[in-house]
Structure formats: C-alpha cells, structure tokens
Amino acid sequence: MIAKLENVSKQYQVGDQTIVALEKTTFTLNEGELTLIIGPSGSGKTTLLSLIGCVIYPSTGTLWVDGQEINSLSQNQKAALRLNSIGFVFQNFNLLSPLTAEDNVMVATYS
C-alpha cells in the first residue's frame, strides 16, 4: 500500500462560508497498480493528490502514506516523509533555470 484514505475530506473556511474541496473519500493506492484520477474541474483531483503528497492535511478522516498515519505525525516527521518518500512531477516542470536538469533533481537532497 502506498497510500490509504479512510473517510478523508477537506474543507476550507472562507469567512462564514465553508468550501468543500473534497467530499468524504475512502481510497487505497497500491504499489504496482495503474491509477487514473479523472473528473471535472472542481471535483477534488488536485486536493486528493495534495493530501496523498502530504502538502495539505485532511479536515476529517484518516490518511496513511508509506505505512505511516499522517494525522499523528509531527511537523518534522511529515517533512521527513515528504523529503524521503514523496516525489512530484509538475506539468510545468517548475525547474530552477540556473541549474542543470540533474541539479534540479538533486535540489531536495541539498535542503
């Protein structure tokens, strides 16, 4: 298991309004499986990926990534998990222009 969500949801409070970015979701992402996440704009795809990537944290429910329950980790433990277990490939590359391609890949190890 790479990641598991049990009744995970994400809401944001904007003034007196609650924005639901992801409805309660139960989902398991297994190693070796091809998984497609599709849906219309605003359906929660980016929110789901941000949760699995430990960039944001659930409002409700329980999230496991790499066998660790994210909800109970300290900020330092979450940072270590992101550094050592999670990688992102962005659509627009987000490269640092003065660096070579190899140096861009290695940036995380310099931090």
Long-range contacts (C-beta under 8 A, 24 or more apart in sequence): 1-28, 1-29, 1-30, 1-31, 1-64, 1-67, 2-29, 2-30, 2-31, 2-52, 2-65, 2-66, 3-27, 3-28, 3-29, 3-52, 3-63, 3-64, 3-65, 3-66, 4-28, 4-29, 4-63, 4-64, 5-48, 5-51, 5-52, 5-58, 5-61, 5-62, 5-63, 5-64, 6-61, 6-62, 6-63, 7-60, 7-61, 7-62, 8-51, 8-58, 8-60, 8-61, 8-62, 8-63, 9-58, 9-59, 9-60, 9-61, 10-44, 10-47, 10-51, 10-56, 10-58, 10-59, 11-59, 21-47, 22-47, 22-48, 22-51, 24-60, 24-61, 25-61, 53-82, 53-86, 53-88, 54-78, 54-81, 54-82, 54-86, 55-82, 83-108, 83-111
